[in-house]
Amino acid sequence: MPPEYIERYQITSKFDVFSLGVIIIRIIAGDEGYSKCADMSSPDFREHVRENWEKRMEATMSWHTSEQIEMCIEIGLRCVELDRERRPTIAEIVDELNKVDSAESSLAGQVTKKKNLYSERRGRIVFSTAYRPPVPFDIFACPFSPSCTNEELHLTDGVSYNYNGCSIPPAALKTLLKNPKLAEEDGTTDADVDAGHVSGLIFVSERNDGLEILHIALHFNVDSRVKVFALADIFGAANFIGPRLEDSGCIGGGYNVGSRMVGHSLIYTSTKEPVQQCRSPWTVVYKTNLSTGKTERLTPQGIYIYIYIYTSYI
């Protein structure tokens, strides 16, 4: 984990970059690579890794392979800079890797005249990150047996990465649309929901400062409009501010317990409470009432979860 998190519990836009650097260094230099990197100067570490690779592959390593190793070492060391301002962004890393890939493809094009491409062993580093380049990644819905692409519904708005979507049931959507913020925004009625003129979606998006947080999208079939709201826009900022991650949004409630009606709530996981101990989990399950906006912690105090919990509505 990056030093700013270990020392001050800060989650920044370079959080995953540091972790990626550790992974790259372990791939290039072995399991003890990062500890050796911390104990050696950058030039000494580069020389140490280069010598190890040359010993292992002296009979087969070409100048191009050596260049790739140098590039990976350089990227890994920049990613684990203690000063986060000096670390590259994911976009910069991808750009540099693409340049290496392009050079490799160009070289491979020359080699294929004499050598079958399938005889060359190649590998890639595969990773996921919360801080990707700002390109759209949207959520769609379609019938189980669509006859054409025109039957697809574009449920998000083409802004940032949007994923982990969960539809809002009609009964819960009616409750949500009575929220003053949404009622003032569109004036949608229960009849519109019953007629299928409007549908709702809970999903995760990274559009706000690179944070993976929950949003609600309303899709209006009449004119194919999509409006997206952060939870703070609907329920107020008191429970939805500061650095945090949110996921696993779904709807609970909407049933009776004896003579008491349990209203609809949004159930989700969040890291909004400050971590109490270094390197300890702090993911907690919460629920926010769709009518009142009241937010409650469902995970008992002192208990945290390691995995996201999914619930379903009744």
WOGI-V996803 format. One line per field, one symbol per residue. ss: DSSP state (H for helix, E for strand, L for the rest). phi: phi as a letter, one per 30 degrees, with the letter a starting at -180 (. if undefined). A space follows every 50 residues. Layout:
ss=???
phi=???
This chain:
ss=LLHHHHHHLLLLLLHHHHHHHHHHHHHHHLLLHHHHHHHLLHHHHHHHHH HHHHHHHLLLLLHHHHHHHHHHHHHHHHHLLLLHHHLLLHHHHHHHHHHH HHHHHHHHHHHLLLLLHHHLLLLLLLLLLLLLLLLLELLEELLLLLLLHH HLEELLLLLLEEEEEEEELHHHHHHHHLLHHHHHHHLLLHHHHHLLLEEE EEEEEEEELLEEEEEEEEEELLLLEEEEEEHHHHHLLLLLLLLLLEEEEE EELLEEELLEEELLEEEEEELLLLLLLLLLLLEEEEEEELLLLLEEELLL LLLLELLLLLLLLL
phi=.ddddddbhcccdceddeddddddddddcjecedddddccdedddeddde ddddddbddbdddddedddedddddedddceddddcdddddddedddddd dddddddddddddcbddddcdbbbccacbdccedbdbccbbaddbddadd ddcdcccicidbahdbdceeddddddddeedddddbidcddddddidbbb bcacbcdchiddbdbbccccdebhdbccbddddccjdecbbidabbahda cbiibcbiccccddbdcacacddedcbeicdbdbcbbbdddcidcbdcde eicbccbdccbbcc
